[in-house]
Amino acid sequence: MFKMPVGLYEKALPAALSWEERLSAAGQAGYDFVEISIDESDERLSRLDWSPSQRAELRRSIANTGVKVMTMCLSGHRKYPLGSHSPELRKQGQEILRKAIDFAGDVGLRVVQVMGYDVFYETSDEETDRNFVDGLRLGARWAEQSGVMLGLENLDTPYVENISKAMSIIREIDSPWLKLYPDIGNLAAAGYYPPDELRLAKGQLLGVHVKDAMPKVIRGIPFEKGIVPFRETFQALVQTGFWGLIGIEIWGAMHADEDPIASVAAARRFVGSLVSEAWPDASPSPIYQAQK
């Protein structure tokens, strides 16, 4: 029996939790790993400058709970984009990417997800496209020397809103250390049919983000309340030969009236049923199996 690793986005749980509490809560809900967020806030960006003792504390929390931190959602590039017209912002964006890769290698993360934004607060053009590809090419070299994979994610702007655009960048850079980490909710929100899109990515998928969405709305939609065709999408993953990381993306603060622990456990059961149906040979975690 093989396990399909299922992880939880950090922001699904209260921000006030310590890392040991966060990992423990995720494990109790049946998750195999947690995805750390390095967003554009100063507080989360400062994690990339953690001291050796702070990083060791996170490693101890991982050891104590048995729940890994396998992926990083690196959305700090919204503020410091690799494609910026500003040389200073580009330099800051490259430094963030380098630090993120170093952090991942030091703490034991497997994948750094790079957002498919050439720019976010600027106007996208040929220059920003060229700058982004050049910056990501640098990142692939840093990833290679650190033994860390980069996963390019499709998002909610035209630059990388579908798999074809992401694959064009991956083919141009042509590095074994740069693959895809698509978000099925983002695909649906942008007007694409996720099963058809994912079939274009055969052999290129490190993992997938799983969430629901509505047209042009990519956050805060409860599972089965949106437009994502989950079962058809998971069947398409089977057809590609996928056996990788599944990251459940929830924003707990957007559902303040709900018990966050109960919500993440319910999401785990929902995705677990999709995994069991699509991959009958997938072995659930012991905790999840006990909950069933």
Secondary structure, DSSP 8 states (H G I E B T S, - for coil): -B---EEEEGGGS-TTS-HHHHHHHHHHTT-SEEEEEE-SSHHHHGGGG--HHHHHHHHHHHHHH--EEEEEEE-GGGTS-TT-SSHHHHHHHHHHHHHHHHHHHHHT--EEEEE--S-SSS---HHHHHHHHHHHHHHHHHHHHHT-EEEEE--SSGGG-SHHHHHHHHHHH--TTEEE--BHHHHHHTT--HHHHHHTTTT-BSEEEE---BTTB-SS--TTSSS--HHHHHHHHHHHT---EEEE---GGGGTTS-HHHHHHHHHHHHHHHHHHH-TTB---HHHHHH-
